[in-house]
Amino acid sequence: MVNSDERAVVALELERLRRAVDVGFATTRGDLALLLQRADQTDKTLGEHEERIDALERTRWPLPSLAAMTSVIALVVTVWSTGGGR
């Protein structure tokens, strides 16, 4: 049979274990909350970067158009310098 001293020791150890588990869960919850906040910030930053990239892509000149324009300007300058500009 178990005496009252042993019961008190077991109860004390169970309380310590419970406290340790509660602290562990609280720490884990805090870490998860921090990770969630960082993930939200990362998502927001990523969305802002995507918007900036989309804006840059809309305003850039396509390379084939730039090449065609350069060729036309070169042709005009050549024609002008060989006889049209005298």
Biopython code that builds the backbone (N, CA, C, O; Angstrom):
import numpy as np
from Bio.PDB.StructureBuilder import StructureBuilder

atoms = [
    (1, "MET", "N", (0.826, -1.166, 0.000)),
    (1, "MET", "CA", (0.000, 0.000, 0.000)),
    (1, "MET", "C", (0.877, 1.239, 0.000)),
    (1, "MET", "O", (1.995, 1.229, 0.515)),
    (2, "VAL", "N", (0.352, 2.306, -0.586)),
    (2, "VAL", "CA", (1.097, 3.547, -0.748)),
    (2, "VAL", "C", (0.762, 4.479, 0.402)),
    (2, "VAL", "O", (-0.405, 4.712, 0.719)),
    (3, "ASN", "N", (1.811, 5.006, 1.020)),
    (3, "ASN", "CA", (1.542, 5.905, 2.139)),
    (3, "ASN", "C", (1.362, 7.343, 1.651)),
    (3, "ASN", "O", (1.549, 7.631, 0.469)),
    (4, "SER", "N", (1.010, 8.214, 2.542)),
    (4, "SER", "CA", (0.677, 9.592, 2.172)),
    (4, "SER", "C", (1.894, 10.383, 1.703)),
    (4, "SER", "O", (1.747, 11.293, 0.887)),
    (5, "ASP", "N", (3.094, 10.065, 2.194)),
    (5, "ASP", "CA", (4.301, 10.762, 1.736)),
    (5, "ASP", "C", (4.578, 10.466, 0.257)),
    (5, "ASP", "O", (4.934, 11.361, -0.509)),
    (6, "GLU", "N", (4.409, 9.209, -0.126)),
    (6, "GLU", "CA", (4.630, 8.834, -1.524)),
    (6, "GLU", "C", (3.586, 9.486, -2.427)),
    (6, "GLU", "O", (3.896, 9.919, -3.537)),
    (7, "ARG", "N", (2.357, 9.550, -1.945)),
    (7, "ARG", "CA", (1.299, 10.222, -2.724)),
    (7, "ARG", "C", (1.627, 11.698, -2.911)),
    (7, "ARG", "O", (1.410, 12.252, -3.989)),
    (8, "ALA", "N", (2.139, 12.325, -1.887)),
    (8, "ALA", "CA", (2.490, 13.741, -1.980)),
    (8, "ALA", "C", (3.630, 13.947, -2.976)),
    (8, "ALA", "O", (3.625, 14.910, -3.742)),
    (9, "VAL", "N", (4.599, 13.047, -2.962)),
    (9, "VAL", "CA", (5.734, 13.144, -3.904)),
    (9, "VAL", "C", (5.240, 12.957, -5.329)),
    (9, "VAL", "O", (5.643, 13.700, -6.224)),
    (10, "VAL", "N", (4.376, 11.978, -5.553)),
    (10, "VAL", "CA", (3.831, 11.725, -6.892)),
    (10, "VAL", "C", (3.006, 12.924, -7.356)),
    (10, "VAL", "O", (3.105, 13.337, -8.511)),
    (11, "ALA", "N", (2.205, 13.474, -6.471)),
    (11, "ALA", "CA", (1.391, 14.642, -6.829)),
    (11, "ALA", "C", (2.274, 15.835, -7.167)),
    (11, "ALA", "O", (1.981, 16.574, -8.107)),
    (12, "LEU", "N", (3.351, 16.032, -6.413)),
    (12, "LEU", "CA", (4.276, 17.131, -6.674)),
    (12, "LEU", "C", (4.968, 16.954, -8.020)),
    (12, "LEU", "O", (5.106, 17.909, -8.785)),
    (13, "GLU", "N", (5.401, 15.731, -8.306)),
    (13, "GLU", "CA", (6.058, 15.468, -9.591)),
    (13, "GLU", "C", (5.086, 15.646, -10.756)),
    (13, "GLU", "O", (5.463, 16.169, -11.805)),
    (14, "LEU", "N", (3.845, 15.215, -10.576)),
    (14, "LEU", "CA", (2.840, 15.412, -11.628)),
    (14, "LEU", "C", (2.585, 16.903, -11.870)),
    (14, "LEU", "O", (2.418, 17.326, -13.014)),
    (15, "GLU", "N", (2.556, 17.682, -10.816)),
    (15, "GLU", "CA", (2.368, 19.127, -10.964)),
    (15, "GLU", "C", (3.549, 19.755, -11.693)),
    (15, "GLU", "O", (3.360, 20.635, -12.533)),
    (16, "ARG", "N", (4.761, 19.311, -11.382)),
    (16, "ARG", "CA", (5.948, 19.823, -12.087)),
    (16, "ARG", "C", (5.902, 19.466, -13.564)),
    (16, "ARG", "O", (6.214, 20.291, -14.423)),
    (17, "LEU", "N", (5.510, 18.228, -13.854)),
    (17, "LEU", "CA", (5.385, 17.816, -15.257)),
    (17, "LEU", "C", (4.334, 18.641, -15.991)),
    (17, "LEU", "O", (4.535, 19.068, -17.128)),
    (18, "ARG", "N", (3.216, 18.852, -15.318)),
    (18, "ARG", "CA", (2.137, 19.647, -15.922)),
    (18, "ARG", "C", (2.615, 21.063, -16.217)),
    (18, "ARG", "O", (2.341, 21.607, -17.286)),
    (19, "ARG", "N", (3.323, 21.650, -15.275)),
    (19, "ARG", "CA", (3.844, 22.995, -15.455)),
    (19, "ARG", "C", (4.847, 23.031, -16.620)),
    (19, "ARG", "O", (4.832, 23.960, -17.428)),
    (20, "ALA", "N", (5.710, 22.021, -16.698)),
    (20, "ALA", "CA", (6.693, 21.954, -17.781)),
    (20, "ALA", "C", (6.001, 21.828, -19.137)),
    (20, "ALA", "O", (6.411, 22.467, -20.106)),
    (21, "VAL", "N", (4.967, 21.017, -19.206)),
    (21, "VAL", "CA", (4.210, 20.856, -20.457)),
    (21, "VAL", "C", (3.504, 22.160, -20.825)),
    (21, "VAL", "O", (3.509, 22.554, -21.991)),
    (22, "ASP", "N", (2.906, 22.827, -19.856)),
    (22, "ASP", "CA", (2.237, 24.108, -20.116)),
    (22, "ASP", "C", (3.221, 25.148, -20.637)),
    (22, "ASP", "O", (2.915, 25.884, -21.575)),
    (23, "VAL", "N", (4.409, 25.208, -20.025)),
    (23, "VAL", "CA", (5.434, 26.158, -20.485)),
    (23, "VAL", "C", (5.872, 25.802, -21.900)),
    (23, "VAL", "O", (6.049, 26.687, -22.737)),
    (24, "GLY", "N", (6.046, 24.529, -22.165)),
    (24, "GLY", "CA", (6.437, 24.092, -23.511)),
    (24, "GLY", "C", (5.392, 24.460, -24.549)),
    (24, "GLY", "O", (5.730, 24.939, -25.632)),
    (25, "PHE", "N", (4.124, 24.239, -24.224)),
    (25, "PHE", "CA", (3.053, 24.607, -25.149)),
    (25, "PHE", "C", (2.991, 26.113, -25.362)),
    (25, "PHE", "O", (2.773, 26.571, -26.484)),
    (26, "ALA", "N", (3.179, 26.876, -24.309)),
    (26, "ALA", "CA", (3.154, 28.338, -24.438)),
    (26, "ALA", "C", (4.304, 28.814, -25.322)),
    (26, "ALA", "O", (4.124, 29.700, -26.157)),
    (27, "THR", "N", (5.466, 28.233, -25.138)),
    (27, "THR", "CA", (6.621, 28.585, -25.970)),
    (27, "THR", "C", (6.362, 28.226, -27.426)),
    (27, "THR", "O", (6.664, 29.006, -28.330)),
    (28, "THR", "N", (5.805, 27.052, -27.646)),
    (28, "THR", "CA", (5.504, 26.620, -29.016)),
    (28, "THR", "C", (4.471, 27.541, -29.658)),
    (28, "THR", "O", (4.610, 27.911, -30.824)),
    (29, "ARG", "N", (3.436, 27.914, -28.906)),
    (29, "ARG", "CA", (2.425, 28.839, -29.439)),
    (29, "ARG", "C", (3.053, 30.178, -29.807)),
    (29, "ARG", "O", (2.725, 30.754, -30.844)),
    (30, "GLY", "N", (3.948, 30.670, -28.969)),
    (30, "GLY", "CA", (4.626, 31.936, -29.258)),
    (30, "GLY", "C", (5.489, 31.845, -30.497)),
    (30, "GLY", "O", (5.495, 32.757, -31.324)),
    (31, "ASP", "N", (6.223, 30.742, -30.630)),
    (31, "ASP", "CA", (7.057, 30.549, -31.818)),
    (31, "ASP", "C", (6.204, 30.465, -33.080)),
    (31, "ASP", "O", (6.559, 31.036, -34.112)),
    (32, "LEU", "N", (5.087, 29.757, -33.000)),
    (32, "LEU", "CA", (4.203, 29.647, -34.159)),
    (32, "LEU", "C", (3.583, 30.993, -34.529)),
    (32, "LEU", "O", (3.431, 31.310, -35.709)),
    (33, "ALA", "N", (3.232, 31.773, -33.526)),
    (33, "ALA", "CA", (2.676, 33.105, -33.800)),
    (33, "ALA", "C", (3.711, 33.981, -34.489)),
    (33, "ALA", "O", (3.377, 34.727, -35.410)),
    (34, "LEU", "N", (4.966, 33.899, -34.055)),
    (34, "LEU", "CA", (6.031, 34.673, -34.682)),
    (34, "LEU", "C", (6.251, 34.227, -36.124)),
    (34, "LEU", "O", (6.427, 35.057, -37.016)),
    (35, "LEU", "N", (6.242, 32.918, -36.349)),
    (35, "LEU", "CA", (6.399, 32.416, -37.714)),
    (35, "LEU", "C", (5.247, 32.852, -38.609)),
    (35, "LEU", "O", (5.460, 33.184, -39.775)),
    (36, "LEU", "N", (4.038, 32.854, -38.078)),
    (36, "LEU", "CA", (2.879, 33.292, -38.844)),
    (36, "LEU", "C", (2.995, 34.769, -39.208)),
    (36, "LEU", "O", (2.672, 35.163, -40.328)),
    (37, "GLN", "N", (3.455, 35.584, -38.261)),
    (37, "GLN", "CA", (3.635, 37.007, -38.533)),
    (37, "GLN", "C", (4.692, 37.220, -39.614)),
    (37, "GLN", "O", (4.506, 38.038, -40.515)),
    (38, "ARG", "N", (5.787, 36.491, -39.526)),
    (38, "ARG", "CA", (6.838, 36.621, -40.540)),
    (38, "ARG", "C", (6.347, 36.150, -41.903)),
    (38, "ARG", "O", (6.689, 36.750, -42.922)),
    (39, "ALA", "N", (5.554, 35.091, -41.936)),
    (39, "ALA", "CA", (5.009, 34.605, -43.209)),
    (39, "ALA", "C", (4.074, 35.648, -43.821)),
    (39, "ALA", "O", (4.087, 35.859, -45.034)),
    (40, "ASP", "N", (3.267, 36.298, -42.989)),
    (40, "ASP", "CA", (2.385, 37.354, -43.485)),
    (40, "ASP", "C", (3.187, 38.517, -44.048)),
    (40, "ASP", "O", (2.839, 39.057, -45.098)),
    (41, "GLN", "N", (4.258, 38.910, -43.361)),
    (41, "GLN", "CA", (5.108, 40.000, -43.845)),
    (41, "GLN", "C", (5.772, 39.614, -45.160)),
    (41, "GLN", "O", (5.882, 40.437, -46.069)),
    (42, "THR", "N", (6.213, 38.365, -45.262)),
    (42, "THR", "CA", (6.842, 37.888, -46.491)),
    (42, "THR", "C", (5.843, 37.882, -47.638)),
    (42, "THR", "O", (6.178, 38.277, -48.755)),
    (43, "ASP", "N", (4.617, 37.435, -47.371)),
    (43, "ASP", "CA", (3.578, 37.452, -48.406)),
    (43, "ASP", "C", (3.291, 38.877, -48.878)),
    (43, "ASP", "O", (3.118, 39.118, -50.072)),
    (44, "LYS", "N", (3.241, 39.811, -47.942)),
    (44, "LYS", "CA", (2.982, 41.204, -48.291)),
    (44, "LYS", "C", (4.121, 41.757, -49.141)),
    (44, "LYS", "O", (3.877, 42.415, -50.153)),
    (45, "THR", "N", (5.354, 41.499, -48.741)),
    (45, "THR", "CA", (6.512, 41.973, -49.505)),
    (45, "THR", "C", (6.548, 41.348, -50.887)),
    (45, "THR", "O", (6.844, 42.026, -51.871)),
    (46, "LEU", "N", (6.252, 40.066, -50.967)),
    (46, "LEU", "CA", (6.229, 39.378, -52.254)),
    (46, "LEU", "C", (5.155, 39.970, -53.161)),
    (46, "LEU", "O", (5.390, 40.156, -54.355)),
    (47, "GLY", "N", (3.992, 40.267, -52.613)),
    (47, "GLY", "CA", (2.922, 40.891, -53.404)),
    (47, "GLY", "C", (3.326, 42.259, -53.923)),
    (47, "GLY", "O", (3.036, 42.602, -55.069)),
    (48, "GLU", "N", (4.003, 43.050, -53.076)),
    (48, "GLU", "CA", (4.472, 44.370, -53.513)),
    (48, "GLU", "C", (5.503, 44.234, -54.627)),
    (48, "GLU", "O", (5.478, 45.002, -55.589)),
    (49, "HIS", "N", (6.402, 43.271, -54.511)),
    (49, "HIS", "CA", (7.413, 43.068, -55.551)),
    (49, "HIS", "C", (6.774, 42.622, -56.864)),
    (49, "HIS", "O", (7.189, 43.053, -57.940)),
    (50, "GLU", "N", (5.771, 41.764, -56.774)),
    (50, "GLU", "CA", (5.083, 41.324, -57.987)),
    (50, "GLU", "C", (4.396, 42.501, -58.677)),
    (50, "GLU", "O", (4.413, 42.597, -59.904)),
    (51, "GLU", "N", (3.793, 43.396, -57.894)),
    (51, "GLU", "CA", (3.161, 44.581, -58.472)),
    (51, "GLU", "C", (4.196, 45.463, -59.165)),
    (51, "GLU", "O", (3.947, 45.969, -60.260)),
    (52, "ARG", "N", (5.348, 45.649, -58.538)),
    (52, "ARG", "CA", (6.401, 46.469, -59.142)),
    (52, "ARG", "C", (6.923, 45.840, -60.426)),
    (52, "ARG", "O", (7.165, 46.545, -61.406)),
    (53, "ILE", "N", (7.098, 44.527, -60.431)),
    (53, "ILE", "CA", (7.577, 43.844, -61.632)),
    (53, "ILE", "C", (6.549, 43.957, -62.747)),
    (53, "ILE", "O", (6.910, 44.191, -63.901)),
    (54, "ASP", "N", (5.281, 43.796, -62.420)),
    (54, "ASP", "CA", (4.225, 43.935, -63.429)),
    (54, "ASP", "C", (4.233, 45.338, -64.024)),
    (54, "ASP", "O", (4.078, 45.499, -65.234)),
    (55, "ALA", "N", (4.412, 46.358, -63.179)),
    (55, "ALA", "CA", (4.453, 47.733, -63.673)),
    (55, "ALA", "C", (5.659, 47.949, -64.581)),
    (55, "ALA", "O", (5.553, 48.619, -65.608)),
    (56, "LEU", "N", (6.787, 47.391, -64.211)),
    (56, "LEU", "CA", (7.982, 47.525, -65.053)),
    (56, "LEU", "C", (7.810, 46.804, -66.385)),
    (56, "LEU", "O", (8.241, 47.302, -67.426)),
    (57, "GLU", "N", (7.187, 45.641, -66.353)),
    (57, "GLU", "CA", (6.976, 44.896, -67.592)),
    (57, "GLU", "C", (6.003, 45.616, -68.522)),
    (57, "GLU", "O", (6.146, 45.538, -69.742)),
    (58, "ARG", "N", (5.028, 46.309, -67.969)),
    (58, "ARG", "CA", (4.073, 47.041, -68.811)),
    (58, "ARG", "C", (4.716, 48.239, -69.492)),
    (58, "ARG", "O", (4.331, 48.598, -70.605)),
    (59, "THR", "N", (5.694, 48.864, -68.836)),
    (59, "THR", "CA", (6.268, 50.090, -69.377)),
    (59, "THR", "C", (7.539, 49.863, -70.193)),
    (59, "THR", "O", (8.044, 50.815, -70.787)),
    (60, "ARG", "N", (8.060, 48.680, -70.246)),
    (60, "ARG", "CA", (9.298, 48.466, -70.992)),
    (60, "ARG", "C", (9.009, 48.324, -72.484)),
    (60, "ARG", "O", (7.912, 47.942, -72.891)),
    (61, "TRP", "N", (10.004, 48.639, -73.269)),
    (61, "TRP", "CA", (9.879, 48.486, -74.707)),
    (61, "TRP", "C", (10.268, 47.069, -75.082)),
    (61, "TRP", "O", (11.269, 46.548, -74.590)),
    (62, "PRO", "N", (9.497, 46.447, -75.940)),
    (62, "PRO", "CA", (9.886, 45.112, -76.400)),
    (62, "PRO", "C", (11.141, 45.211, -77.281)),
    (62, "PRO", "O", (11.276, 46.150, -78.066)),
    (63, "LEU", "N", (12.022, 44.279, -77.153)),
    (63, "LEU", "CA", (13.298, 44.301, -77.867)),
    (63, "LEU", "C", (13.129, 44.288, -79.385)),
    (63, "LEU", "O", (13.857, 45.021, -80.054)),
    (64, "PRO", "N", (12.231, 43.518, -79.970)),
    (64, "PRO", "CA", (12.081, 43.563, -81.436)),
    (64, "PRO", "C", (11.642, 44.946, -81.937)),
    (64, "PRO", "O", (12.099, 45.387, -82.992)),
    (65, "SER", "N", (10.774, 45.628, -81.205)),
    (65, "SER", "CA", (10.361, 46.968, -81.618)),
    (65, "SER", "C", (11.526, 47.939, -81.558)),
    (65, "SER", "O", (11.686, 48.778, -82.445)),
    (66, "LEU", "N", (12.326, 47.833, -80.532)),
    (66, "LEU", "CA", (13.502, 48.691, -80.402)),
    (66, "LEU", "C", (14.496, 48.418, -81.522)),
    (66, "LEU", "O", (15.086, 49.358, -82.055)),
    (67, "ALA", "N", (14.697, 47.164, -81.890)),
    (67, "ALA", "CA", (15.605, 46.810, -82.979)),
    (67, "ALA", "C", (15.082, 47.346, -84.313)),
    (67, "ALA", "O", (15.863, 47.850, -85.120)),
    (68, "ALA", "N", (13.779, 47.245, -84.555)),
    (68, "ALA", "CA", (13.201, 47.752, -85.801)),
    (68, "ALA", "C", (13.333, 49.266, -85.876)),
    (68, "ALA", "O", (13.660, 49.814, -86.929)),
    (69, "MET", "N", (13.081, 49.937, -84.767)),
    (69, "MET", "CA", (13.203, 51.391, -84.755)),
    (69, "MET", "C", (14.652, 51.819, -85.002)),
    (69, "MET", "O", (14.890, 52.782, -85.731)),
    (70, "THR", "N", (15.601, 51.134, -84.420)),
    (70, "THR", "CA", (17.009, 51.440, -84.633)),
    (70, "THR", "C", (17.391, 51.223, -86.088)),
    (70, "THR", "O", (18.142, 52.020, -86.651)),
    (71, "SER", "N", (16.894, 50.167, -86.703)),
    (71, "SER", "CA", (17.179, 49.897, -88.121)),
    (71, "SER", "C", (16.613, 50.991, -89.009)),
    (71, "SER", "O", (17.285, 51.443, -89.935)),
    (72, "VAL", "N", (15.397, 51.419, -88.744)),
    (72, "VAL", "CA", (14.777, 52.477, -89.545)),
    (72, "VAL", "C", (15.563, 53.775, -89.396)),
    (72, "VAL", "O", (15.789, 54.467, -90.388)),
    (73, "ILE", "N", (15.979, 54.117, -88.204)),
    (73, "ILE", "CA", (16.765, 55.336, -87.987)),
    (73, "ILE", "C", (18.097, 55.231, -88.707)),
    (73, "ILE", "O", (18.549, 56.204, -89.310)),
    (74, "ALA", "N", (18.738, 54.060, -88.655)),
    (74, "ALA", "CA", (20.006, 53.871, -89.363)),
    (74, "ALA", "C", (19.807, 54.014, -90.869)),
    (74, "ALA", "O", (20.655, 54.601, -91.540)),
    (75, "LEU", "N", (18.719, 53.498, -91.411)),
    (75, "LEU", "CA", (18.430, 53.616, -92.840)),
    (75, "LEU", "C", (18.207, 55.068, -93.220)),
    (75, "LEU", "O", (18.711, 55.525, -94.246)),
    (76, "VAL", "N", (17.459, 55.795, -92.404)),
    (76, "VAL", "CA", (17.200, 57.205, -92.682)),
    (76, "VAL", "C", (18.498, 58.004, -92.650)),
    (76, "VAL", "O", (18.721, 58.843, -93.523)),
    (77, "VAL", "N", (19.338, 57.769, -91.688)),
    (77, "VAL", "CA", (20.611, 58.485, -91.593)),
    (77, "VAL", "C", (21.502, 58.148, -92.776)),
    (77, "VAL", "O", (22.178, 59.029, -93.307)),
    (78, "THR", "N", (21.515, 56.890, -93.200)),
    (78, "THR", "CA", (22.334, 56.478, -94.344)),
    (78, "THR", "C", (21.846, 57.143, -95.621)),
    (78, "THR", "O", (22.646, 57.675, -96.391)),
    (79, "VAL", "N", (20.551, 57.116, -95.847)),
    (79, "VAL", "CA", (19.983, 57.751, -97.051)),
    (79, "VAL", "C", (20.261, 59.251, -97.023)),
    (79, "VAL", "O", (20.610, 59.829, -98.052)),
    (80, "TRP", "N", (20.116, 59.877, -95.891)),
    (80, "TRP", "CA", (20.326, 61.314, -95.784)),
    (80, "TRP", "C", (21.785, 61.672, -96.020)),
    (80, "TRP", "O", (22.084, 62.674, -96.670)),
    (81, "SER", "N", (22.711, 60.843, -95.485)),
    (81, "SER", "CA", (24.129, 61.176, -95.608)),
    (81, "SER", "C", (24.667, 60.857, -97.003)),
    (81, "SER", "O", (25.670, 61.448, -97.404)),
    (82, "THR", "N", (24.039, 59.939, -97.767)),
    (82, "THR", "CA", (24.563, 59.600, -99.088)),
    (82, "THR", "C", (24.043, 60.499, -100.191)),
    (82, "THR", "O", (24.535, 60.408, -101.316)),
    (83, "GLY", "N", (23.129, 61.316, -99.944)),
    (83, "GLY", "CA", (22.706, 62.170, -101.030)),
    (83, "GLY", "C", (21.439, 62.914, -100.775)),
    (83, "GLY", "O", (21.161, 63.895, -101.465)),
    (84, "GLY", "N", (20.703, 62.523, -99.875)),
    (84, "GLY", "CA", (19.455, 63.198, -99.644)),
    (84, "GLY", "C", (19.613, 64.463, -98.834)),
    (84, "GLY", "O", (18.720, 65.311, -98.852)),
    (85, "GLY", "N", (20.688, 64.619, -98.143)),
    (85, "GLY", "CA", (20.852, 65.744, -97.259)),
    (85, "GLY", "C", (21.728, 66.848, -97.809)),
    (85, "GLY", "O", (22.114, 67.730, -97.043)),
    (86, "ARG", "N", (22.074, 66.858, -99.119)),
    (86, "ARG", "CA", (22.981, 67.871, -99.682)),
    (86, "ARG", "C", (22.314, 69.140, -99.901)),
    (86, "ARG", "O", (22.938, 70.092, -100.370)),
]
sb = StructureBuilder()
sb.init_structure("model")
sb.init_model(0)
sb.init_chain("A")
sb.init_seg("    ")
for serial, (resi, resn, name, xyz) in enumerate(atoms, 1):
    if name == "N":
        sb.init_residue(resn, " ", resi, " ")
    sb.init_atom(name, np.array(xyz, "f"), 0.0, 1.0, " ", f" {name:<3s}", serial, name[0])
structure = sb.get_structure()
